[in-house]
Amino acid sequence: MGAAYFYHLTRNPLEATLPVLLTKALGAGWRVAVRGSDPGRLVWLDEKLWLGPDDGFLPHGLAGGAHDADQPVLLTTGADAPNGARCVMSVDGAAVTPEEVAALERVCILFDGTDPAAVEAARGQWRALTAAGCAAQYWSEESGRWEKKAEAGG
């Protein structure tokens, strides 16, 4: 059974934090689905991921191509995982179910701490997932480094 990790982004934006988490997930041997709610935003994120450092290449692609199943990291708005993802990274409030948390190795929920609506949406996800019995951790970078601030379930 997996766990949901909530990442409260207050110092670094999504496009800086996501590559770090993707590198760790790929290092663990997981395929990843980055799930967003807006196709245009995923196109923007795809472009940002290609602009990473030369020594930090992240193999990835946008869903809808002929090679979705081959992508180590697939950016998608769908709940399916044609690439066999063992980890889902939810961005921009994309929904995640308790069943997914139970079936996957890890679910990461990244949210913008400067956006009150994003913070409230993440709080709602925390309540829903922990009420369903999912293990969850809340991480904050407010101090300048990532610190675990809360843990529930499991």
Salt bridges, closest charged atoms under 4 A:
ASP46 OD1 - HIS60 NE2 2.71
ASP70 OD2 - HIS67 ND1 3.57
ASP92 OD2 - ARG41 NE 2.70
GLU100 OE2 - ARG35 NH2 2.49
GLU105 OE2 - ARG86 NH2 3.81
GLU120 OE1 - ARG123 NH1 3.64
GLU120 OE2 - ARG127 NH2 3.35
GLU147 OE2 - ARG145 NH2 3.26
GLU147 OE1 - LYS149 NZ 3.41
GLU151 OE1 - LYS148 NZ 2.92
